[in-house]
Amino acid sequence: MTEKRLLIVEDEAPLRELLAEYLVEAGFVVTEAEDADHAVEMLEGIDLLITDLDMPGRLDGNAIATKAKVRHPGLPVIYASGRPERLTNRIDAHDAFVDKPFGPGQITKLVRRLLDQSSAAPH
């Protein structure tokens, strides 16, 4: 099985770094972006996107997820926020929303489930 590549887009550095560390330990290849504006440059070759919804800059989590799905149709996305009303994108079958705060174990299970669903789906 090839290593799955994840992109984490989160403006809170301690949370982003802790989540990245936990997911690397779980066997994933992780790239980090501090905001959606920077994440646009990092969308190639990813298998799953984890994005905060409410971030500084020109783009929010909804916008980066939309751009990612245009480049990679069917890409699983995990939207994270303490403010669920910020979610304006439609949640597809391979997507999920998680309330902040969340535990790293919760995200790891969700990542594995979404990647398994995505790889089992016909393309």
Backbone as a chain_set.jsonl record, in Angstrom:
{"seq": "MTEKRLLIVEDEAPLRELLAEYLVEAGFVVTEAEDADHAVEMLEGIDLLITDLDMPGRLDGNAIATKAKVRHPGLPVIYASGRPERLTNRIDAHDAFVDKPFGPGQITKLVRRLLDQSSAAPH", "coords": {"N": [[0.836, -1.184, 0.0], [0.584, 2.189, -0.861], [1.896, 5.179, 0.615], [-0.344, 7.483, 1.998], [-1.085, 10.821, 1.177], [-1.575, 13.755, 2.962], [-3.001, 16.987, 3.334], [-2.907, 19.547, 5.614], [-4.683, 22.326, 6.519], [-4.532, 24.929, 8.516], [-4.701, 27.674, 10.647], [-3.896, 27.988, 13.282], [-0.992, 27.439, 14.669], [0.059, 25.669, 16.813], [-1.996, 23.705, 17.008], [-2.104, 22.755, 14.348], [0.507, 21.715, 14.031], [0.593, 19.736, 16.043], [-1.468, 18.012, 15.196], [-0.429, 17.272, 12.695], [1.913, 15.933, 13.493], [0.83, 13.753, 14.902], [-0.584, 12.445, 12.835], [1.487, 11.795, 11.083], [2.849, 9.972, 12.684], [0.924, 8.03, 12.587], [1.332, 7.011, 10.127], [0.974, 8.489, 7.797], [1.819, 10.745, 5.086], [2.416, 14.055, 5.552], [1.606, 17.37, 4.714], [1.766, 20.789, 5.567], [-0.145, 23.8, 5.779], [-0.439, 27.217, 6.548], [-2.549, 28.817, 5.938], [-5.36, 29.129, 3.669], [-4.653, 30.483, 1.367], [-1.903, 29.922, 1.005], [-2.131, 27.179, 0.813], [-3.181, 26.643, -1.698], [-1.049, 26.345, -3.424], [-0.157, 23.859, -2.768], [-1.704, 21.698, -3.479], [-1.335, 19.623, -5.301], [-1.063, 16.139, -5.807], [-2.211, 15.217, -3.423], [-4.08, 13.09, -1.188], [-6.076, 13.508, 0.606], [-7.734, 16.203, 2.196], [-7.527, 18.252, 5.021], [-9.14, 20.822, 6.503], [-9.406, 23.871, 8.263], [-12.21, 25.976, 8.712], [-12.506, 28.744, 9.199], [-10.371, 31.16, 8.529], [-7.577, 33.476, 8.289], [-6.864, 35.726, 5.522], [-7.393, 35.729, 1.91], [-8.869, 33.522, 1.131], [-11.07, 31.047, 2.501], [-11.688, 27.981, 4.367], [-13.772, 26.705, 2.974], [-13.392, 27.684, 0.367], [-10.805, 26.739, -0.33], [-11.254, 24.01, -0.272], [-13.095, 23.749, -2.345], [-11.498, 24.521, -4.545], [-9.596, 22.457, -4.396], [-11.182, 20.204, -4.946], [-11.931, 20.73, -7.558], [-9.542, 20.363, -8.881], [-8.991, 17.751, -8.131], [-11.303, 15.681, -8.498], [-13.633, 14.088, -6.357], [-11.965, 14.062, -4.173], [-11.42, 13.409, -0.772], [-12.511, 15.435, 1.933], [-11.977, 16.838, 5.089], [-13.657, 18.98, 7.045], [-13.063, 21.319, 9.553], [-14.138, 23.002, 12.464], [-15.002, 25.268, 15.07], [-17.209, 26.595, 14.664], [-19.783, 25.675, 13.181], [-21.631, 26.884, 11.471], [-20.172, 28.201, 9.599], [-19.627, 26.508, 7.534], [-20.216, 26.266, 4.212], [-20.029, 24.773, 1.964], [-21.214, 21.874, 0.182], [-21.465, 18.771, 1.758], [-19.958, 16.01, 0.556], [-20.192, 12.456, -0.179], [-17.706, 11.458, 0.532], [-16.723, 13.206, 2.365], [-16.386, 15.008, 5.508], [-17.47, 16.635, 8.512], [-16.018, 18.033, 11.377], [-16.326, 18.965, 14.731], [-14.552, 21.486, 16.481], [-13.231, 21.622, 19.755], [-11.262, 18.75, 18.846], [-10.11, 15.356, 19.164], [-6.89, 13.941, 18.363], [-6.992, 11.195, 17.811], [-9.628, 10.833, 17.004], [-9.636, 12.217, 14.561], [-7.752, 10.718, 13.133], [-9.043, 8.213, 12.858], [-11.213, 9.047, 11.316], [-9.908, 9.997, 9.017], [-8.791, 7.582, 8.038], [-11.176, 6.144, 7.532], [-12.46, 7.746, 5.566], [-10.528, 7.687, 3.525], [-10.516, 4.944, 2.97], [-13.16, 4.629, 2.031], [-13.032, 6.262, -0.208], [-11.096, 4.992, -1.81], [-12.412, 2.676, -2.376], [-14.476, 3.421, -3.936], [-15.86, 3.626, -7.255], [-14.056, 5.186, -9.905]], "CA": [[0.0, 0.0, 0.0], [1.373, 3.41, -0.918], [1.604, 6.133, 1.67], [-1.358, 8.472, 1.651], [-0.612, 12.189, 1.376], [-2.584, 14.625, 3.533], [-2.705, 18.41, 3.488], [-3.605, 20.166, 6.735], [-4.75, 23.778, 6.403], [-4.947, 25.38, 9.85], [-3.937, 28.868, 11.003], [-3.385, 27.878, 14.646], [0.213, 26.625, 14.519], [0.177, 24.532, 17.74], [-2.956, 22.672, 16.63], [-1.664, 22.201, 13.062], [1.715, 20.931, 14.241], [0.239, 18.55, 16.828], [-2.229, 17.127, 14.32], [0.511, 16.741, 11.694], [2.779, 14.965, 14.17], [0.022, 12.57, 15.202], [-0.901, 11.755, 11.579], [2.751, 11.209, 10.604], [3.054, 8.772, 13.509], [-0.064, 7.038, 12.145], [1.778, 6.456, 8.858], [0.633, 9.336, 6.657], [2.732, 11.806, 4.673], [1.634, 15.248, 5.854], [2.057, 18.707, 4.358], [1.024, 21.766, 6.352], [-0.296, 25.167, 5.288], [-0.95, 28.087, 7.607], [-3.809, 29.405, 5.488], [-5.819, 28.598, 2.386], [-3.909, 31.137, 0.298], [-0.69, 29.126, 0.796], [-2.506, 25.803, 0.493], [-3.453, 26.531, -3.138], [0.198, 25.901, -4.06], [0.204, 22.542, -2.235], [-2.803, 20.767, -3.733], [-0.983, 18.508, -6.188], [-0.623, 14.868, -5.242], [-2.756, 14.874, -2.107], [-5.151, 12.091, -1.153], [-7.119, 13.974, 1.516], [-7.544, 17.562, 2.703], [-8.119, 18.62, 6.307], [-9.095, 22.279, 6.521], [-10.181, 24.725, 9.143], [-13.1, 26.8, 7.895], [-12.374, 30.168, 9.482], [-8.945, 31.493, 8.497], [-7.25, 34.777, 7.71], [-6.474, 35.689, 4.119], [-8.439, 35.906, 0.9], [-9.654, 32.292, 1.002], [-11.358, 30.291, 3.717], [-11.67, 26.536, 4.165], [-14.723, 26.353, 1.918], [-12.795, 28.017, -0.929], [-9.689, 25.838, -0.648], [-11.835, 22.694, -0.56], [-13.667, 23.828, -3.693], [-10.367, 24.497, -5.49], [-9.002, 21.12, -4.351], [-12.082, 19.254, -5.61], [-11.877, 20.994, -8.998], [-8.308, 19.707, -9.354], [-9.03, 16.319, -7.796], [-12.696, 15.282, -8.234], [-13.767, 12.969, -5.429], [-11.011, 14.184, -3.063], [-12.052, 13.507, 0.541], [-12.201, 16.64, 2.7], [-12.466, 16.96, 6.461], [-13.82, 20.368, 7.445], [-13.005, 21.427, 11.012], [-14.443, 24.339, 12.949], [-15.818, 25.434, 16.263], [-18.363, 27.365, 14.207], [-20.324, 24.899, 12.063], [-22.382, 27.724, 10.538], [-19.232, 28.68, 8.578], [-19.593, 25.549, 6.43], [-21.155, 26.596, 3.14], [-19.92, 23.74, 0.925], [-22.002, 20.648, 0.344], [-20.677, 17.632, 2.219], [-20.11, 14.86, -0.327], [-20.13, 11.155, 0.5], [-16.345, 11.203, 1.03], [-16.341, 14.334, 3.2], [-16.886, 14.985, 6.879], [-17.301, 17.834, 9.332], [-15.7, 17.706, 12.762], [-16.342, 20.115, 15.635], [-13.396, 21.762, 17.332], [-11.98, 20.866, 19.715], [-11.347, 17.318, 18.561], [-8.912, 14.619, 19.542], [-6.148, 13.399, 17.221], [-7.477, 9.846, 17.513], [-10.88, 10.999, 16.262], [-9.288, 12.595, 13.187], [-7.069, 9.588, 12.493], [-10.082, 7.25, 12.467], [-11.977, 9.659, 10.241], [-9.036, 9.98, 7.826], [-8.739, 6.204, 7.535], [-12.493, 5.78, 7.002], [-12.702, 8.469, 4.32], [-9.613, 7.167, 2.506], [-11.006, 3.613, 2.598], [-14.355, 4.832, 1.205], [-12.612, 6.875, -1.462], [-10.389, 4.005, -2.649], [-13.362, 1.627, -2.753], [-15.456, 3.988, -4.885], [-15.448, 3.634, -8.65], [-13.621, 6.517, -10.364]], "C": [[0.882, 1.249, 0.0], [0.95, 4.363, 0.187], [0.613, 7.171, 1.173], [-0.865, 9.856, 2.062], [-1.771, 13.087, 1.825], [-2.089, 16.066, 3.541], [-3.566, 18.937, 4.616], [-3.524, 21.671, 6.558], [-5.368, 24.301, 7.696], [-4.075, 26.567, 10.244], [-3.379, 28.837, 12.422], [-2.207, 26.893, 14.638], [0.304, 25.466, 15.517], [-0.763, 23.381, 17.384], [-2.517, 21.974, 15.347], [-0.467, 21.277, 13.259], [1.441, 19.65, 15.026], [-0.514, 17.537, 15.974], [-1.323, 16.481, 13.276], [1.398, 15.663, 12.31], [2.031, 13.654, 14.422], [-0.255, 11.762, 13.928], [0.349, 11.151, 10.935], [3.038, 9.925, 11.377], [2.09, 7.655, 13.109], [0.256, 6.5, 10.748], [1.455, 7.271, 7.616], [1.775, 10.301, 6.333], [1.921, 13.095, 4.773], [2.35, 16.512, 5.387], [1.174, 19.676, 5.108], [0.979, 23.114, 5.638], [-0.936, 26.007, 6.385], [-2.24, 28.799, 7.227], [-4.141, 28.869, 4.102], [-5.078, 29.229, 1.216], [-2.627, 30.36, -0.024], [-1.018, 27.703, 0.349], [-2.745, 25.595, -0.995], [-2.234, 25.982, -3.879], [0.555, 24.463, -3.694], [-0.816, 21.453, -2.554], [-2.432, 19.565, -4.595], [-0.555, 17.276, -5.39], [-1.171, 14.525, -3.88], [-3.896, 13.875, -2.252], [-6.319, 12.516, -0.269], [-6.735, 15.355, 2.021], [-8.242, 17.694, 4.049], [-8.012, 20.138, 6.388], [-9.971, 22.88, 7.6], [-11.068, 25.581, 8.242], [-12.804, 28.292, 8.014], [-10.901, 30.523, 9.588], [-8.728, 32.886, 7.946], [-6.871, 34.623, 6.234], [-7.663, 35.837, 3.202], [-9.37, 34.711, 0.816], [-9.921, 31.68, 2.369], [-11.327, 28.799, 3.398], [-12.632, 26.052, 3.093], [-14.087, 26.562, 0.542], [-11.662, 27.065, -1.29], [-10.22, 24.439, -0.963], [-12.434, 22.669, -1.963], [-12.569, 23.758, -4.741], [-9.741, 23.096, -5.545], [-9.866, 20.113, -5.101], [-12.167, 19.497, -7.123], [-10.652, 20.284, -9.588], [-8.344, 18.202, -9.192], [-10.466, 15.91, -7.483], [-12.746, 14.044, -7.327], [-12.809, 13.023, -4.254], [-11.764, 14.259, -1.737], [-11.573, 14.771, 1.269], [-12.794, 16.509, 4.092], [-12.466, 18.452, 6.782], [-13.828, 20.406, 8.971], [-13.31, 22.856, 11.429], [-15.192, 24.257, 14.263], [-17.094, 26.196, 15.93], [-18.964, 26.694, 12.978], [-21.116, 25.733, 11.052], [-21.489, 28.29, 9.431], [-19.154, 27.735, 7.374], [-20.663, 25.918, 5.412], [-21.088, 25.582, 2.008], [-20.854, 22.582, 1.236], [-21.059, 19.536, 0.781], [-20.979, 16.459, 1.286], [-19.978, 13.57, 0.479], [-18.759, 10.884, 1.111], [-15.828, 12.331, 1.911], [-16.892, 14.157, 4.606], [-16.677, 16.355, 7.506], [-16.994, 17.376, 10.738], [-15.664, 19.005, 13.566], [-15.016, 20.245, 16.35], [-13.921, 22.043, 18.731], [-12.236, 19.382, 19.448], [-10.047, 16.667, 18.987], [-8.21, 14.071, 18.309], [-6.609, 11.994, 16.831], [-8.757, 9.877, 16.699], [-10.585, 11.321, 14.8], [-8.625, 11.435, 12.463], [-8.076, 8.544, 12.024], [-10.887, 7.77, 11.286], [-11.178, 9.661, 8.938], [-9.018, 8.586, 7.218], [-10.067, 5.794, 6.89], [-12.742, 6.458, 5.653], [-11.78, 7.98, 3.198], [-10.052, 5.784, 2.037], [-12.236, 3.727, 1.69], [-13.964, 5.344, -0.176], [-11.939, 5.854, -2.376], [-11.318, 2.895, -3.104], [-14.358, 2.109, -3.806], [-14.964, 3.892, -6.302], [-15.111, 5.044, -9.099], [-13.947, 6.712, -11.806]], "O": [[1.824, 1.343, 0.786], [-0.197, 4.356, 0.634], [0.729, 7.671, 0.054], [-0.305, 10.04, 3.143], [-2.805, 13.168, 1.162], [-0.901, 16.325, 3.732], [-4.789, 18.803, 4.596], [-2.433, 22.232, 6.457], [-6.564, 24.14, 7.94], [-2.849, 26.483, 10.185], [-2.464, 29.6, 12.73], [-2.399, 25.677, 14.605], [0.606, 24.35, 15.095], [-0.371, 22.216, 17.451], [-2.552, 20.747, 15.262], [-0.435, 20.176, 12.709], [1.994, 18.597, 14.709], [-0.227, 16.341, 16.025], [-1.434, 15.286, 13.005], [1.606, 14.606, 11.714], [2.564, 12.572, 14.173], [-0.17, 10.534, 13.942], [0.266, 10.098, 10.303], [3.424, 8.913, 10.791], [2.4, 6.475, 13.271], [-0.457, 5.636, 10.238], [1.643, 6.794, 6.497], [2.59, 10.63, 7.195], [0.864, 13.216, 4.154], [3.541, 16.696, 5.635], [-0.021, 19.435, 5.276], [1.939, 23.516, 4.979], [-1.86, 25.561, 7.065], [-2.944, 29.322, 8.091], [-3.31, 28.238, 3.448], [-4.891, 28.586, 0.182], [-2.301, 30.162, -1.195], [-0.261, 27.097, -0.41], [-2.537, 24.495, -1.507], [-2.376, 25.238, -4.85], [1.49, 23.904, -4.267], [-0.781, 20.384, -1.944], [-3.166, 18.576, -4.609], [0.211, 17.369, -4.431], [-0.65, 13.622, -3.226], [-4.578, 13.817, -3.275], [-7.416, 11.966, -0.37], [-5.559, 15.642, 2.246], [-9.398, 17.3, 4.203], [-6.909, 20.683, 6.345], [-11.108, 22.463, 7.821], [-10.687, 25.874, 7.109], [-12.85, 29.016, 7.019], [-10.253, 30.233, 10.593], [-9.573, 33.421, 7.228], [-6.594, 33.519, 5.766], [-8.793, 36.041, 3.648], [-10.54, 34.864, 0.466], [-9.099, 31.782, 3.28], [-10.978, 28.405, 2.285], [-12.337, 25.092, 2.38], [-14.226, 25.719, -0.343], [-11.567, 26.628, -2.437], [-9.681, 23.758, -1.835], [-12.296, 21.681, -2.684], [-12.69, 23.019, -5.719], [-9.397, 22.611, -6.623], [-9.342, 19.259, -5.816], [-12.443, 18.569, -7.884], [-10.727, 19.683, -10.66], [-7.796, 17.464, -10.012], [-10.822, 15.8, -6.309], [-11.995, 13.087, -7.516], [-12.826, 12.126, -3.411], [-12.66, 15.09, -1.59], [-10.394, 15.124, 1.223], [-13.951, 16.124, 4.259], [-11.42, 19.101, 6.792], [-14.521, 19.614, 9.61], [-12.809, 23.807, 10.829], [-15.92, 23.3, 14.527], [-17.947, 26.416, 16.79], [-18.683, 27.103, 11.851], [-21.255, 25.33, 9.897], [-21.994, 28.803, 8.432], [-18.668, 28.124, 6.312], [-21.858, 25.888, 5.707], [-21.992, 25.53, 1.174], [-21.23, 22.345, 2.384], [-19.972, 19.385, 0.224], [-22.109, 15.974, 1.231], [-19.688, 13.6, 1.675], [-18.657, 10.16, 2.101], [-14.629, 12.411, 2.176], [-17.732, 13.297, 4.869], [-15.818, 17.128, 7.081], [-17.621, 16.447, 11.247], [-15.067, 19.999, 13.154], [-14.424, 19.252, 16.775], [-14.979, 22.658, 18.867], [-13.291, 18.844, 19.784], [-9.021, 17.328, 19.149], [-8.863, 13.766, 17.312], [-6.614, 11.647, 15.65], [-8.954, 9.049, 15.809], [-11.213, 10.762, 13.901], [-8.913, 11.197, 11.29], [-7.969, 8.043, 10.904], [-11.204, 7.019, 10.363], [-11.721, 9.357, 7.876], [-9.21, 8.43, 6.012], [-10.08, 5.171, 5.829], [-13.185, 5.809, 4.705], [-12.208, 7.87, 2.049], [-9.972, 5.477, 0.848], [-12.344, 3.008, 0.697], [-14.509, 4.904, -1.189], [-12.182, 5.848, -3.583], [-11.05, 2.238, -4.11], [-15.001, 1.305, -4.482], [-13.769, 4.057, -6.549], [-15.794, 5.996, -8.724], [-13.658, 7.768, -12.367]]}, "num_chains": 1, "name": "protein.A"}
